[in-house]
Amino acid sequence: QLQLVESGGGLVQSGGSLRLSCAASRLTVDQNAIHWFRQAPGKEREGVACITRGGGVLYANSVKGRFTISRDSAKNTVYLQMNTLKSEDTAVYYCAARIRNTHYCSTDDRESDYWGQGTQVTVSS
C-alpha cells in the first residue's frame, strides 16, 4: 500500500525551527515530484515547497530564505527544514506526491496524486 507519512510537527516559539519529514513507502521519492502544502484554519491549502525528480526546487515567496526542502534517497524521505518560524506559518502541513510530469513543480494541489495525513505546526508569538 502506497503511503506518505509526515512527522516532525509540533509547538515552537516564533523564531524557532522545526524539521518535517515525509517518509514514503511503495513510492520512490527521487523518481517523483514531492510537494509540501499547508492549510491554516479558515484558509485554502497552499503550496509551500516542491522538489522535482531532477532535484529542482521551488518555494512559495512567503517561505523563501527560511524553508529548505531536501530528500534522502537512501531513507526514501523528503524533509522540510523550517527556520525563523512565524505565527503565520501555523498550519497543518501535508506532503504530496505527483507521479506524472515529475520534472516540474505545481502549486495546484489538484495535480498531486497521493497525500499524507498531515502534521500540525503551531508557532506561538
N, CA, C and O atoms as CSV, one atom per row, in Angstrom:
chain,resi,resn,atom,element,x,y,z
A,1,GLN,N,N,0.840,-1.185,0.000
A,1,GLN,CA,C,0.000,0.000,0.000
A,1,GLN,C,C,0.882,1.245,0.000
A,1,GLN,O,O,1.767,1.385,0.844
A,2,LEU,N,N,0.639,2.144,-0.948
A,2,LEU,CA,C,1.424,3.364,-1.029
A,2,LEU,C,C,1.067,4.268,0.128
A,2,LEU,O,O,-0.108,4.502,0.414
A,3,GLN,N,N,2.095,4.777,0.792
A,3,GLN,CA,C,1.864,5.662,1.927
A,3,GLN,C,C,2.878,6.787,1.956
A,3,GLN,O,O,4.043,6.610,1.600
A,4,LEU,N,N,2.414,7.937,2.383
A,4,LEU,CA,C,3.265,9.059,2.734
A,4,LEU,C,C,2.960,9.389,4.185
A,4,LEU,O,O,1.809,9.633,4.546
A,5,VAL,N,N,3.981,9.395,5.000
A,5,VAL,CA,C,3.766,9.617,6.423
A,5,VAL,C,C,4.600,10.805,6.873
A,5,VAL,O,O,5.829,10.770,6.833
A,6,GLU,N,N,3.908,11.863,7.303
A,6,GLU,CA,C,4.605,13.050,7.795
A,6,GLU,C,C,4.871,12.928,9.283
A,6,GLU,O,O,4.125,12.271,10.010
A,7,SER,N,N,5.923,13.558,9.721
A,7,SER,CA,C,6.236,13.643,11.139
A,7,SER,C,C,7.070,14.890,11.374
A,7,SER,O,O,7.557,15.513,10.431
A,8,GLY,N,N,7.228,15.247,12.640
A,8,GLY,CA,C,8.092,16.366,12.988
A,8,GLY,C,C,7.382,17.649,13.363
A,8,GLY,O,O,8.021,18.627,13.752
A,9,GLY,N,N,6.076,17.653,13.249
A,9,GLY,CA,C,5.342,18.847,13.632
A,9,GLY,C,C,5.339,19.031,15.142
A,9,GLY,O,O,5.775,18.158,15.892
A,10,GLY,N,N,4.844,20.171,15.568
A,10,GLY,CA,C,4.772,20.436,16.992
A,10,GLY,C,C,4.564,21.898,17.276
A,10,GLY,O,O,4.212,22.683,16.395
A,11,LEU,N,N,4.790,22.252,18.535
A,11,LEU,CA,C,4.645,23.628,19.001
A,11,LEU,C,C,6.027,24.245,19.154
A,11,LEU,O,O,6.908,23.666,19.790
A,12,VAL,N,N,6.209,25.411,18.575
A,12,VAL,CA,C,7.510,26.082,18.642
A,12,VAL,C,C,7.273,27.570,18.793
A,12,VAL,O,O,6.257,28.095,18.336
A,13,GLN,N,N,8.202,28.245,19.428
A,13,GLN,CA,C,8.090,29.691,19.571
A,13,GLN,C,C,8.494,30.399,18.290
A,13,GLN,O,O,9.260,29.870,17.485
A,14,SER,N,N,7.975,31.583,18.118
A,14,SER,CA,C,8.337,32.394,16.966
A,14,SER,C,C,9.858,32.558,16.913
A,14,SER,O,O,10.505,32.830,17.925
A,15,GLY,N,N,10.403,32.389,15.725
A,15,GLY,CA,C,11.844,32.450,15.536
A,15,GLY,C,C,12.538,31.103,15.627
A,15,GLY,O,O,13.722,30.983,15.314
A,16,GLY,N,N,11.799,30.095,16.053
A,16,GLY,CA,C,12.366,28.769,16.202
A,16,GLY,C,C,12.379,27.979,14.909
A,16,GLY,O,O,12.048,28.493,13.841
A,17,SER,N,N,12.770,26.716,15.028
A,17,SER,CA,C,12.923,25.842,13.863
A,17,SER,C,C,12.250,24.498,14.105
A,17,SER,O,O,12.117,24.034,15.238
A,18,LEU,N,N,11.834,23.897,13.008
A,18,LEU,CA,C,11.330,22.530,13.005
A,18,LEU,C,C,11.772,21.871,11.709
A,18,LEU,O,O,11.988,22.544,10.701
A,19,ARG,N,N,11.904,20.561,11.743
A,19,ARG,CA,C,12.151,19.820,10.511
A,19,ARG,C,C,11.064,18.772,10.341
A,19,ARG,O,O,10.907,17.876,11.171
A,20,LEU,N,N,10.331,18.897,9.272
A,20,LEU,CA,C,9.303,17.930,8.936
A,20,LEU,C,C,9.881,16.840,8.048
A,20,LEU,O,O,10.756,17.093,7.219
A,21,SER,N,N,9.386,15.639,8.233
A,21,SER,CA,C,9.792,14.507,7.408
A,21,SER,C,C,8.580,13.918,6.700
A,21,SER,O,O,7.470,13.915,7.232
A,22,CYS,N,N,8.811,13.427,5.505
A,22,CYS,CA,C,7.770,12.739,4.737
A,22,CYS,C,C,8.385,11.425,4.268
A,22,CYS,O,O,9.153,11.392,3.307
A,23,ALA,N,N,8.041,10.358,4.952
A,23,ALA,CA,C,8.573,9.039,4.621
A,23,ALA,C,C,7.623,8.327,3.679
A,23,ALA,O,O,6.423,8.238,3.937
A,24,ALA,N,N,8.170,7.822,2.584
A,24,ALA,CA,C,7.338,7.193,1.560
A,24,ALA,C,C,7.543,5.690,1.547
A,24,ALA,O,O,8.647,5.192,1.771
A,25,SER,N,N,6.454,4.976,1.279
A,25,SER,CA,C,6.543,3.539,1.046
A,25,SER,C,C,5.780,3.224,-0.233
A,25,SER,O,O,4.728,3.799,-0.511
A,26,ARG,N,N,6.345,2.284,-1.013
A,26,ARG,CA,C,5.802,1.907,-2.325
A,26,ARG,C,C,5.791,3.086,-3.295
A,26,ARG,O,O,5.010,3.100,-4.246
A,27,LEU,N,N,6.634,4.050,-3.066
A,27,LEU,CA,C,6.829,5.172,-3.980
A,27,LEU,C,C,8.242,5.673,-3.741
A,27,LEU,O,O,8.650,5.870,-2.596
A,28,THR,N,N,8.984,5.879,-4.811
A,28,THR,CA,C,10.376,6.307,-4.681
A,28,THR,C,C,10.431,7.817,-4.817
A,28,THR,O,O,10.070,8.369,-5.857
A,29,VAL,N,N,10.885,8.485,-3.762
A,29,VAL,CA,C,10.774,9.951,-3.726
A,29,VAL,C,C,11.631,10.609,-4.810
A,29,VAL,O,O,11.256,11.666,-5.318
A,30,ASP,N,N,12.770,10.014,-5.178
A,30,ASP,CA,C,13.606,10.696,-6.162
A,30,ASP,C,C,13.198,10.385,-7.604
A,30,ASP,O,O,13.887,10.788,-8.541
A,31,GLN,N,N,12.099,9.684,-7.785
A,31,GLN,CA,C,11.554,9.446,-9.117
A,31,GLN,C,C,10.232,10.175,-9.332
A,31,GLN,O,O,9.573,10.003,-10.357
A,32,ASN,N,N,9.864,10.974,-8.368
A,32,ASN,CA,C,8.590,11.685,-8.444
A,32,ASN,C,C,8.767,13.118,-7.963
A,32,ASN,O,O,9.801,13.468,-7.393
A,33,ALA,N,N,7.759,13.936,-8.196
A,33,ALA,CA,C,7.760,15.296,-7.668
A,33,ALA,C,C,7.060,15.262,-6.314
A,33,ALA,O,O,5.924,14.802,-6.203
A,34,ILE,N,N,7.739,15.746,-5.307
A,34,ILE,CA,C,7.200,15.744,-3.948
A,34,ILE,C,C,6.962,17.189,-3.509
A,34,ILE,O,O,7.848,18.038,-3.603
A,35,HIS,N,N,5.766,17.441,-3.036
A,35,HIS,CA,C,5.378,18.781,-2.616
A,35,HIS,C,C,5.075,18.811,-1.120
A,35,HIS,O,O,4.673,17.809,-0.528
A,36,TRP,N,N,5.272,19.960,-0.540
A,36,TRP,CA,C,4.738,20.274,0.778
A,36,TRP,C,C,3.674,21.348,0.593
A,36,TRP,O,O,3.918,22.389,-0.017
A,37,PHE,N,N,2.499,21.076,1.128
A,37,PHE,CA,C,1.407,22.038,1.177
A,37,PHE,C,C,1.088,22.322,2.636
A,37,PHE,O,O,1.488,21.567,3.522
A,38,ARG,N,N,0.376,23.399,2.883
A,38,ARG,CA,C,-0.099,23.666,4.233
A,38,ARG,C,C,-1.486,24.283,4.160
A,38,ARG,O,O,-1.866,24.908,3.170
A,39,GLN,N,N,-2.219,24.088,5.234
A,39,GLN,CA,C,-3.548,24.668,5.326
A,39,GLN,C,C,-3.770,25.183,6.737
A,39,GLN,O,O,-3.740,24.433,7.712
A,40,ALA,N,N,-3.992,26.483,6.813
A,40,ALA,CA,C,-4.290,27.134,8.082
A,40,ALA,C,C,-5.803,27.178,8.263
A,40,ALA,O,O,-6.543,27.114,7.281
A,41,PRO,N,N,-6.269,27.285,9.495
A,41,PRO,CA,C,-7.716,27.330,9.739
A,41,PRO,C,C,-8.385,28.455,8.962
A,41,PRO,O,O,-7.946,29.604,9.011
A,42,GLY,N,N,-9.440,28.118,8.254
A,42,GLY,CA,C,-10.194,29.112,7.512
A,42,GLY,C,C,-9.552,29.571,6.220
A,42,GLY,O,O,-10.056,30.484,5.567
A,43,LYS,N,N,-8.446,28.950,5.842
A,43,LYS,CA,C,-7.744,29.345,4.624
A,43,LYS,C,C,-7.643,28.173,3.655
A,43,LYS,O,O,-7.781,27.010,4.035
A,44,GLU,N,N,-7.400,28.513,2.401
A,44,GLU,CA,C,-7.213,27.470,1.402
A,44,GLU,C,C,-5.825,26.833,1.559
A,44,GLU,O,O,-4.891,27.435,2.089
A,45,ARG,N,N,-5.737,25.600,1.078
A,45,ARG,CA,C,-4.443,24.941,1.101
A,45,ARG,C,C,-3.513,25.629,0.118
A,45,ARG,O,O,-3.925,25.996,-0.983
A,46,GLU,N,N,-2.264,25.803,0.513
A,46,GLU,CA,C,-1.305,26.488,-0.357
A,46,GLU,C,C,-0.022,25.687,-0.468
A,46,GLU,O,O,0.383,24.986,0.459
A,47,GLY,N,N,0.606,25.809,-1.629
A,47,GLY,CA,C,1.875,25.149,-1.839
A,47,GLY,C,C,2.978,25.871,-1.099
A,47,GLY,O,O,3.027,27.101,-1.092
A,48,VAL,N,N,3.859,25.117,-0.479
A,48,VAL,CA,C,4.961,25.683,0.298
A,48,VAL,C,C,6.293,25.452,-0.402
A,48,VAL,O,O,7.080,26.381,-0.584
A,49,ALA,N,N,6.537,24.199,-0.793
A,49,ALA,CA,C,7.808,23.853,-1.412
A,49,ALA,C,C,7.630,22.582,-2.225
A,49,ALA,O,O,6.698,21.804,-2.022
A,50,CYS,N,N,8.560,22.405,-3.154
A,50,CYS,CA,C,8.489,21.235,-4.030
A,50,CYS,C,C,9.895,20.842,-4.437
A,50,CYS,O,O,10.775,21.693,-4.569
A,51,ILE,N,N,10.101,19.555,-4.633
A,51,ILE,CA,C,11.348,19.071,-5.216
A,51,ILE,C,C,10.980,18.121,-6.345
A,51,ILE,O,O,10.189,17.195,-6.163
A,52,THR,N,N,11.561,18.361,-7.505
A,52,THR,CA,C,11.224,17.565,-8.675
A,52,THR,C,C,12.083,16.315,-8.753
A,52,THR,O,O,13.018,16.126,-7.974
A,53,ARG,N,N,11.741,15.469,-9.711
A,53,ARG,CA,C,12.530,14.283,-9.933
A,53,ARG,C,C,13.984,14.636,-10.221
A,53,ARG,O,O,14.893,13.933,-9.781
A,54,GLY,N,N,14.204,15.709,-10.948
A,54,GLY,CA,C,15.563,16.101,-11.287
A,54,GLY,C,C,16.280,16.877,-10.195
A,54,GLY,O,O,17.440,17.255,-10.363
A,55,GLY,N,N,15.614,17.115,-9.093
A,55,GLY,CA,C,16.238,17.826,-7.984
A,55,GLY,C,C,15.975,19.324,-7.966
A,55,GLY,O,O,16.466,20.036,-7.090
A,56,GLY,N,N,15.199,19.799,-8.935
A,56,GLY,CA,C,14.850,21.213,-8.906
A,56,GLY,C,C,13.927,21.505,-7.743
A,56,GLY,O,O,13.130,20.657,-7.344
A,57,VAL,N,N,14.036,22.711,-7.198
A,57,VAL,CA,C,13.208,23.073,-6.050
A,57,VAL,C,C,12.469,24.371,-6.326
A,57,VAL,O,O,12.904,25.200,-7.126
A,58,LEU,N,N,11.360,24.523,-5.655
A,58,LEU,CA,C,10.538,25.727,-5.790
A,58,LEU,C,C,9.930,26.032,-4.426
A,58,LEU,O,O,9.499,25.134,-3.704
A,59,TYR,N,N,9.906,27.318,-4.092
A,59,TYR,CA,C,9.362,27.734,-2.802
A,59,TYR,C,C,8.308,28.813,-2.995
A,59,TYR,O,O,8.370,29.603,-3.936
A,60,ALA,N,N,7.345,28.830,-2.090
A,60,ALA,CA,C,6.427,29.949,-2.040
A,60,ALA,C,C,7.197,31.186,-1.593
A,60,ALA,O,O,8.140,31.085,-0.808
A,61,ASN,N,N,6.799,32.340,-2.086
A,61,ASN,CA,C,7.503,33.575,-1.719
A,61,ASN,C,C,7.517,33.782,-0.206
A,61,ASN,O,O,8.479,34.320,0.342
A,62,SER,N,N,6.463,33.361,0.458
A,62,SER,CA,C,6.341,33.592,1.894
A,62,SER,C,C,7.357,32.809,2.722
A,62,SER,O,O,7.585,33.133,3.887
A,63,VAL,N,N,7.968,31.783,2.129
A,63,VAL,CA,C,8.907,30.956,2.901
A,63,VAL,C,C,10.313,30.979,2.334
A,63,VAL,O,O,11.218,30.380,2.915
A,64,LYS,N,N,10.519,31.653,1.218
A,64,LYS,CA,C,11.853,31.706,0.606
A,64,LYS,C,C,12.867,32.265,1.588
A,64,LYS,O,O,12.621,33.267,2.260
A,65,GLY,N,N,14.014,31.598,1.657
A,65,GLY,CA,C,15.067,32.030,2.555
A,65,GLY,C,C,14.916,31.507,3.968
A,65,GLY,O,O,15.837,31.628,4.775
A,66,ARG,N,N,13.762,30.926,4.278
A,66,ARG,CA,C,13.539,30.380,5.626
A,66,ARG,C,C,13.348,28.866,5.611
A,66,ARG,O,O,13.756,28.181,6.549
A,67,PHE,N,N,12.739,28.346,4.566
A,67,PHE,CA,C,12.457,26.916,4.464
A,67,PHE,C,C,13.365,26.286,3.411
A,67,PHE,O,O,13.713,26.922,2.416
A,68,THR,N,N,13.743,25.029,3.642
A,68,THR,CA,C,14.549,24.286,2.687
A,68,THR,C,C,13.975,22.886,2.530
A,68,THR,O,O,13.769,22.169,3.509
A,69,ILE,N,N,13.723,22.511,1.287
A,69,ILE,CA,C,13.255,21.152,1.004
A,69,ILE,C,C,14.448,20.327,0.530
A,69,ILE,O,O,15.297,20.809,-0.219
A,70,SER,N,N,14.493,19.079,0.978
A,70,SER,CA,C,15.577,18.190,0.580
A,70,SER,C,C,15.064,16.756,0.610
A,70,SER,O,O,13.957,16.485,1.076
A,71,ARG,N,N,15.881,15.852,0.110
A,71,ARG,CA,C,15.472,14.451,0.154
A,71,ARG,C,C,16.680,13.568,0.432
A,71,ARG,O,O,17.819,13.918,0.125
A,72,ASP,N,N,16.400,12.426,1.015
A,72,ASP,CA,C,17.408,11.409,1.293
A,72,ASP,C,C,16.942,10.144,0.578
A,72,ASP,O,O,16.006,9.474,1.014
A,73,SER,N,N,17.606,9.837,-0.514
A,73,SER,CA,C,17.190,8.687,-1.321
A,73,SER,C,C,17.325,7.378,-0.559
A,73,SER,O,O,16.490,6.485,-0.698
A,74,ALA,N,N,18.365,7.264,0.239
A,74,ALA,CA,C,18.583,6.024,0.990
A,74,ALA,C,C,17.461,5.763,1.978
A,74,ALA,O,O,17.085,4.617,2.222
A,75,LYS,N,N,16.928,6.845,2.546
A,75,LYS,CA,C,15.835,6.705,3.513
A,75,LYS,C,C,14.467,6.874,2.847
A,75,LYS,O,O,13.428,6.714,3.486
A,76,ASN,N,N,14.488,7.198,1.553
A,76,ASN,CA,C,13.240,7.416,0.814
A,76,ASN,C,C,12.343,8.420,1.537
A,76,ASN,O,O,11.148,8.199,1.732
A,77,THR,N,N,12.959,9.512,1.919
A,77,THR,CA,C,12.284,10.516,2.748
A,77,THR,C,C,12.577,11.908,2.211
A,77,THR,O,O,13.689,12.199,1.770
A,78,VAL,N,N,11.566,12.758,2.254
A,78,VAL,CA,C,11.727,14.173,1.903
A,78,VAL,C,C,11.574,14.984,3.183
A,78,VAL,O,O,10.743,14.670,4.035
A,79,TYR,N,N,12.383,16.028,3.308
A,79,TYR,CA,C,12.385,16.855,4.507
A,79,TYR,C,C,11.983,18.290,4.162
A,79,TYR,O,O,12.158,18.760,3.038
A,80,LEU,N,N,11.450,18.951,5.155
A,80,LEU,CA,C,11.221,20.390,5.054
A,80,LEU,C,C,11.802,21.021,6.311
A,80,LEU,O,O,11.221,20.939,7.393
A,81,GLN,N,N,12.957,21.649,6.145
A,81,GLN,CA,C,13.595,22.361,7.252
A,81,GLN,C,C,12.988,23.754,7.307
A,81,GLN,O,O,13.031,24.505,6.333
A,82,MET,N,N,12.427,24.082,8.448
A,82,MET,CA,C,11.745,25.366,8.606
A,82,MET,C,C,12.459,26.169,9.688
A,82,MET,O,O,12.494,25.768,10.851
A,83,ASN,N,N,13.021,27.292,9.297
A,83,ASN,CA,C,13.739,28.160,10.220
A,83,ASN,C,C,13.033,29.503,10.337
A,83,ASN,O,O,12.200,29.858,9.503
A,84,THR,N,N,13.373,30.235,11.375
A,84,THR,CA,C,12.806,31.566,11.602
A,84,THR,C,C,11.280,31.521,11.460
A,84,THR,O,O,10.685,32.308,10.724
A,85,LEU,N,N,10.680,30.607,12.164
A,85,LEU,CA,C,9.243,30.418,12.039
A,85,LEU,C,C,8.469,31.610,12.575
A,85,LEU,O,O,8.869,32.260,13.541
A,86,LYS,N,N,7.350,31.874,11.917
A,86,LYS,CA,C,6.482,32.986,12.275
A,86,LYS,C,C,5.091,32.433,12.631
A,86,LYS,O,O,4.752,31.304,12.278
A,87,SER,N,N,4.316,33.229,13.317
A,87,SER,CA,C,2.977,32.779,13.692
A,87,SER,C,C,2.130,32.445,12.463
A,87,SER,O,O,1.268,31.568,12.516
A,88,GLU,N,N,2.380,33.142,11.369
A,88,GLU,CA,C,1.609,32.877,10.154
A,88,GLU,C,C,1.989,31.565,9.472
A,88,GLU,O,O,1.350,31.169,8.497
A,89,ASP,N,N,3.010,30.894,9.969
A,89,ASP,CA,C,3.358,29.566,9.452
A,89,ASP,C,C,2.517,28.468,10.114
A,89,ASP,O,O,2.580,27.305,9.714
A,90,THR,N,N,1.742,28.840,11.115
A,90,THR,CA,C,0.894,27.863,11.784
A,90,THR,C,C,-0.104,27.262,10.809
A,90,THR,O,O,-0.861,27.979,10.155
A,91,ALA,N,N,-0.098,25.942,10.719
A,91,ALA,CA,C,-0.960,25.245,9.763
A,91,ALA,C,C,-0.761,23.743,9.917
A,91,ALA,O,O,0.135,23.283,10.626
A,92,VAL,N,N,-1.614,22.999,9.240
A,92,VAL,CA,C,-1.355,21.570,9.043
A,92,VAL,C,C,-0.544,21.452,7.765
A,92,VAL,O,O,-0.917,21.990,6.722
A,93,TYR,N,N,0.562,20.746,7.861
A,93,TYR,CA,C,1.463,20.583,6.721
A,93,TYR,C,C,1.293,19.172,6.151
A,93,TYR,O,O,1.294,18.177,6.875
A,94,TYR,N,N,1.151,19.128,4.837
A,94,TYR,CA,C,0.947,17.869,4.128
A,94,TYR,C,C,2.052,17.665,3.099
A,94,TYR,O,O,2.471,18.615,2.438
A,95,CYS,N,N,2.519,16.444,2.964
A,95,CYS,CA,C,3.339,16.141,1.804
A,95,CYS,C,C,2.472,15.412,0.784
A,95,CYS,O,O,1.533,14.693,1.126
A,96,ALA,N,N,2.817,15.622,-0.459
A,96,ALA,CA,C,2.040,15.057,-1.553
A,96,ALA,C,C,2.979,14.662,-2.676
A,96,ALA,O,O,4.004,15.304,-2.902
A,97,ALA,N,N,2.625,13.621,-3.361
A,97,ALA,CA,C,3.445,13.133,-4.463
A,97,ALA,C,C,2.676,13.232,-5.767
A,97,ALA,O,O,1.490,12.910,-5.838
A,98,ARG,N,N,3.368,13.678,-6.784
A,98,ARG,CA,C,2.799,13.688,-8.138
A,98,ARG,C,C,3.631,12.760,-8.988
A,98,ARG,O,O,4.845,12.931,-9.098
A,99,ILE,N,N,2.989,11.783,-9.585
A,99,ILE,CA,C,3.710,10.742,-10.306
A,99,ILE,C,C,3.715,10.974,-11.811
A,99,ILE,O,O,4.287,10.183,-12.560
A,100,ARG,N,N,3.078,12.063,-12.258
A,100,ARG,CA,C,3.099,12.442,-13.672
A,100,ARG,C,C,3.831,13.760,-13.799
A,100,ARG,O,O,3.842,14.567,-12.869
A,101,ASN,N,N,4.450,13.979,-14.964
A,101,ASN,CA,C,5.179,15.235,-15.202
A,101,ASN,C,C,6.061,15.572,-14.010
A,101,ASN,O,O,5.962,16.649,-13.422
A,102,THR,N,N,6.906,14.643,-13.677
A,102,THR,CA,C,7.648,14.726,-12.427
A,102,THR,C,C,8.813,15.702,-12.461
A,102,THR,O,O,9.471,15.917,-11.443
A,103,HIS,N,N,9.073,16.293,-13.615
A,103,HIS,CA,C,10.200,17.211,-13.714
A,103,HIS,C,C,9.824,18.665,-13.503
A,103,HIS,O,O,10.639,19.559,-13.731
A,104,TYR,N,N,8.599,18.905,-13.071
A,104,TYR,CA,C,8.259,20.277,-12.742
A,104,TYR,C,C,7.410,20.315,-11.483
A,104,TYR,O,O,6.815,19.315,-11.081
A,105,CYS,N,N,7.367,21.488,-10.874
A,105,CYS,CA,C,6.578,21.702,-9.669
A,105,CYS,C,C,5.249,22.329,-10.038
A,105,CYS,O,O,5.139,23.034,-11.041
A,106,SER,N,N,4.258,22.071,-9.234
A,106,SER,CA,C,2.961,22.691,-9.427
A,106,SER,C,C,2.394,23.105,-8.081
A,106,SER,O,O,2.394,22.318,-7.134
A,107,THR,N,N,1.919,24.318,-7.996
A,107,THR,CA,C,1.290,24.784,-6.758
A,107,THR,C,C,-0.186,24.402,-6.707
A,107,THR,O,O,-0.874,24.702,-5.731
A,108,ASP,N,N,-0.672,23.742,-7.755
A,108,ASP,CA,C,-2.073,23.318,-7.789
A,108,ASP,C,C,-2.187,21.971,-7.102
A,108,ASP,O,O,-1.692,20.965,-7.611
A,109,ASP,N,N,-2.840,21.946,-5.944
A,109,ASP,CA,C,-2.899,20.698,-5.192
A,109,ASP,C,C,-3.734,19.641,-5.905
A,109,ASP,O,O,-3.663,18.461,-5.561
A,110,ARG,N,N,-4.518,20.049,-6.887
A,110,ARG,CA,C,-5.312,19.055,-7.626
A,110,ARG,C,C,-4.434,18.173,-8.511
A,110,ARG,O,O,-4.878,17.125,-8.979
A,111,GLU,N,N,-3.204,18.590,-8.738
A,111,GLU,CA,C,-2.318,17.805,-9.596
A,111,GLU,C,C,-1.536,16.751,-8.809
A,111,GLU,O,O,-0.854,15.918,-9.406
A,112,SER,N,N,-1.625,16.779,-7.495
A,112,SER,CA,C,-0.936,15.753,-6.711
A,112,SER,C,C,-1.792,14.495,-6.627
A,112,SER,O,O,-3.020,14.558,-6.567
A,113,ASP,N,N,-1.112,13.355,-6.625
A,113,ASP,CA,C,-1.810,12.075,-6.712
A,113,ASP,C,C,-1.962,11.370,-5.370
A,113,ASP,O,O,-2.966,10.698,-5.132
A,114,TYR,N,N,-0.984,11.518,-4.503
A,114,TYR,CA,C,-1.013,10.843,-3.206
A,114,TYR,C,C,-0.684,11.844,-2.102
A,114,TYR,O,O,0.123,12.756,-2.279
A,115,TRP,N,N,-1.330,11.644,-0.965
A,115,TRP,CA,C,-1.212,12.586,0.140
A,115,TRP,C,C,-0.943,11.872,1.453
A,115,TRP,O,O,-1.401,10.753,1.685
A,116,GLY,N,N,-0.183,12.554,2.305
A,116,GLY,CA,C,-0.043,12.088,3.669
A,116,GLY,C,C,-1.195,12.582,4.517
A,116,GLY,O,O,-2.095,13.269,4.032
A,117,GLN,N,N,-1.154,12.226,5.784
A,117,GLN,CA,C,-2.261,12.559,6.689
A,117,GLN,C,C,-2.107,13.957,7.282
A,117,GLN,O,O,-3.061,14.499,7.842
A,118,GLY,N,N,-0.936,14.535,7.168
A,118,GLY,CA,C,-0.697,15.879,7.685
A,118,GLY,C,C,-0.085,15.872,9.074
A,118,GLY,O,O,-0.262,14.932,9.849
A,119,THR,N,N,0.638,16.938,9.369
A,119,THR,CA,C,1.224,17.125,10.691
A,119,THR,C,C,1.035,18.585,11.090
A,119,THR,O,O,1.251,19.491,10.286
A,120,GLN,N,N,0.632,18.800,12.331
A,120,GLN,CA,C,0.326,20.145,12.808
A,120,GLN,C,C,1.594,20.887,13.206
A,120,GLN,O,O,2.441,20.362,13.929
A,121,VAL,N,N,1.705,22.103,12.723
A,121,VAL,CA,C,2.774,23.016,13.147
A,121,VAL,C,C,2.106,24.241,13.762
A,121,VAL,O,O,1.285,24.906,13.131
A,122,THR,N,N,2.472,24.518,14.988
A,122,THR,CA,C,1.924,25.681,15.685
A,122,THR,C,C,3.067,26.549,16.161
A,122,THR,O,O,3.949,26.092,16.888
A,123,VAL,N,N,3.048,27.804,15.749
A,123,VAL,CA,C,4.093,28.756,16.116
A,123,VAL,C,C,3.480,29.790,17.046
A,123,VAL,O,O,2.557,30.511,16.667
A,124,SER,N,N,3.990,29.856,18.240
A,124,SER,CA,C,3.456,30.803,19.219
A,124,SER,C,C,4.262,32.090,19.175
A,124,SER,O,O,5.485,32.070,19.034
A,125,SER,N,N,3.564,33.201,19.296
A,125,SER,CA,C,4.246,34.501,19.217
A,125,SER,C,C,4.635,34.990,20.604
A,125,SER,O,O,5.218,36.066,20.737
